[in-house]
Amino acid sequence: MKKILYLMRHGQTLFNVRRKIQGACDSPLTELGIQQAGIASAYFTDIDLDHAYSSTAERACDTLEIVTNELMPYQRLKGLKEMHFGTFEGESEDLNPKDKSTFFVQYGGESGDQVKERMVRTCTEIMEQDDHQTVLAVSHAGACIHFLRAWQDPHKVIKDGITNCCVFKYEYDPEAKTFALLEVERHGF
């Protein structure tokens, strides 16, 4: 029987507004980020989630708590964290290279493939649990892109934007251990 994973990006943060690189470092949700999470919660109104997970970053946990109206217990997982950008954490996004695939490794960060492998391992472990049929996991833009990259070319999705509180709906096939993207909900942001 196939299962559903809703992989979601957190709401807007102070570092998003200030155009700062945030991966392993954290910054709080802005008022707009809180509003975005509230709007995104409507998407889940008629969805019977049986489990919820969040990156250990406060911005992801806060987003999940708003989306679920703090009515659902959840587990924090380091495997859902954003890509680590090494010494570039907290610096201006203007310093980002065009090709980020391996650039940050030399500065103590992760490669895109490392993030992809971590996200695939984490999401597969989540969905392999017997009582996990419909799951919400709140993560980050880069982590979501690298996860998508494991299953399809992400360029069209990226072109259309990975907005704050964007939700990727995946179908998980336990026999093949694969994920297929069904839809992307951007809530008009």
Secondary structure as UniProt FT lines:
FT   STRAND          3..9
FT   HELIX           14..18
FT   HELIX           31..43
FT   TURN            44..46
FT   STRAND          51..55
FT   HELIX           58..67
FT   TURN            68..70
FT   STRAND          75..77
FT   HELIX           78..80
FT   HELIX           86..88
FT   TURN            89..90
FT   HELIX           93..95
FT   TURN            101..102
FT   HELIX           103..107
FT   HELIX           112..127
FT   TURN            130..131
FT   STRAND          134..139
FT   HELIX           141..149
FT   TURN            150..151
FT   HELIX           155..160
FT   TURN            164..165
FT   STRAND          167..173
FT   TURN            174..177
FT   STRAND          178..185
FT   TURN            187..188
//
